[in-house]
Amino acid sequence: MKEKLSHVSVSTISTTVVVSSVSIGSQSGAPCTSYTTINDPTRNVANTAIYGTCDTGSLFNASNGGSWIRFVGTGGTTIPLTAPGMHHCGGFVPGWFNGTLPTTVGTAVNGTVCFDIDPDSCWLSISISVVNCGGFYVYFLPPVIVCNSRYCTT
């Protein structure tokens, strides 16, 4: 007696849900207490998808030249200090901090966010400020001037 074996093919579909949130805070007080929080996993340097988004508009307060921003959550809490490479962080042109973060609580430093299209380049730059708030940083980030540019996190 011969046994007949049948071939069964099983496909698995996987779905990933990305949850982002923004809490727009007062921008009128001290930076360590008056900031907007962004919880956005798509900003992480490991993310290689492009979402066609730009860091412009009300979130980055184009009318005032920028907003104090605190990054929170699984996407990361700081802007990276090295170039992540093109097509990372959910944008075509990723932004990274080309400077040194302040080490003293309450201290602010001015620096530059570079947006690169080549590894470790500074194709486009924007001046920012960073404050050490004791356990976290807040960044004064102006809106980007080229669409599909995004501030990255790590």
C-alpha positions as CSV (number, residue, x, y, z in Angstrom):
1,M,0.0,0.0,0.0
2,K,1.3,3.4,-1.0
3,E,0.8,6.5,1.1
4,K,0.1,9.7,-0.6
5,L,1.5,12.8,1.0
6,S,0.1,16.1,0.2
7,H,2.1,19.3,0.3
8,V,0.6,22.0,2.4
9,S,1.7,25.6,2.1
10,V,1.2,27.9,5.0
11,S,1.5,31.7,4.7
12,T,1.8,33.9,7.7
13,I,0.8,37.6,7.6
14,S,2.3,39.9,10.1
15,T,1.0,43.3,10.9
16,T,2.9,46.0,12.8
17,V,1.1,48.8,14.3
18,V,3.0,52.0,15.1
19,V,1.5,54.3,17.6
20,S,2.7,57.9,17.7
21,S,1.5,60.6,20.0
22,V,2.1,64.3,20.4
23,S,1.3,66.4,23.4
24,I,1.5,70.1,22.6
25,G,2.6,72.0,25.7
26,S,2.9,75.6,26.6
27,Q,5.8,77.3,25.0
28,S,5.7,80.3,27.3
29,G,7.6,79.1,30.3
30,A,11.1,77.7,31.0
31,P,12.1,75.1,28.4
32,C,12.3,72.2,31.0
33,T,8.7,72.7,31.9
34,S,7.1,74.2,28.8
35,Y,7.6,71.9,25.8
36,T,5.8,69.7,23.3
37,T,6.4,65.9,23.7
38,I,6.7,63.7,20.7
39,N,6.4,59.9,21.0
40,D,7.1,58.6,17.5
41,P,8.7,55.3,16.9
42,T,9.0,56.1,13.2
43,R,11.7,58.7,14.0
44,N,14.1,56.0,15.3
45,V,17.4,55.7,13.4
46,A,16.8,52.0,12.8
47,N,13.6,52.8,10.9
48,T,14.4,52.6,7.1
49,A,10.8,53.3,5.8
50,I,10.0,56.6,4.2
51,Y,6.7,58.1,5.1
52,G,6.9,61.3,3.1
53,T,6.5,63.5,6.1
54,C,8.1,66.8,6.9
55,D,8.8,68.5,10.2
56,T,7.0,71.7,9.4
57,G,3.8,73.3,10.5
58,S,2.2,73.8,13.8
59,L,4.1,71.1,15.7
60,F,7.3,73.0,15.0
61,N,5.6,76.4,15.4
62,A,6.5,77.9,12.0
63,S,5.0,81.2,13.2
64,N,7.5,81.6,16.0
65,G,10.5,80.0,14.3
66,G,10.4,76.8,16.3
67,S,9.2,75.0,19.4
68,W,10.8,73.4,22.5
69,I,10.5,69.6,21.9
70,R,11.0,66.6,24.2
71,F,11.2,63.2,22.5
72,V,9.9,60.3,24.6
73,G,9.0,56.6,24.1
74,T,10.3,53.7,22.2
75,G,11.4,55.8,19.2
76,G,14.1,57.4,21.3
77,T,14.7,60.4,23.5
78,T,17.7,62.2,21.9
79,I,18.6,63.3,18.5
80,P,21.5,61.1,17.3
81,L,25.1,62.5,17.4
82,T,26.1,60.7,14.2
83,A,24.5,60.6,10.7
84,P,22.1,57.7,10.5
85,G,22.2,57.5,6.7
86,M,19.8,58.5,4.0
87,H,16.3,57.0,4.1
88,H,16.3,56.5,7.9
89,C,13.9,57.9,10.5
90,G,10.8,57.9,8.4
91,G,12.1,60.6,6.0
92,F,14.2,60.9,2.9
93,V,16.8,63.2,4.5
94,P,17.5,62.4,8.2
95,G,18.6,65.0,10.8
96,W,21.3,64.4,13.4
97,F,22.9,66.7,16.0
98,N,26.4,67.9,15.0
99,G,27.5,69.1,18.4
100,T,27.9,68.2,22.0
101,L,25.0,67.8,24.4
102,P,25.1,69.8,27.6
103,T,26.3,67.8,30.6
104,T,25.3,70.3,33.3
105,V,21.6,70.4,34.4
106,G,19.9,73.6,33.4
107,T,22.6,74.4,30.8
108,A,21.7,75.3,27.2
109,V,24.0,74.9,24.2
110,N,23.6,76.0,20.6
111,G,24.4,73.6,17.9
112,T,23.5,72.4,14.4
113,V,21.3,69.7,13.1
114,C,22.6,68.4,9.9
115,F,20.5,66.7,7.3
116,D,22.5,64.4,5.2
117,I,22.1,62.7,1.8
118,D,25.6,61.3,1.9
119,P,27.2,59.5,4.9
120,D,28.4,61.9,7.5
121,S,27.7,65.0,5.4
122,C,25.9,68.2,6.3
123,W,24.0,68.8,3.1
124,L,21.7,71.1,4.9
125,S,21.9,72.5,8.4
126,I,19.6,74.3,10.9
127,S,20.7,76.0,14.1
128,I,19.1,74.7,17.3
129,S,19.4,74.9,21.0
130,V,19.5,72.0,23.5
131,V,18.8,72.2,27.3
132,N,19.8,69.5,29.8
133,C,16.8,69.1,32.1
134,G,18.2,66.5,34.4
135,G,17.4,63.1,33.0
136,F,16.2,64.4,29.6
137,Y,16.9,67.0,27.0
138,V,14.6,69.5,25.3
139,Y,15.4,70.9,21.9
140,F,14.4,74.2,20.3
141,L,13.7,72.9,16.8
142,P,12.7,75.2,13.9
143,P,10.6,73.8,11.1
144,V,12.7,72.1,8.4
145,I,13.2,74.0,5.1
146,V,13.3,71.0,2.8
147,C,10.3,68.7,2.8
148,N,11.0,65.0,3.6
149,S,13.6,66.1,6.1
150,R,13.0,64.8,9.6
151,Y,14.6,65.1,13.0
152,C,15.7,61.6,14.0
153,T,15.8,60.0,17.4
154,T,17.8,57.3,19.2
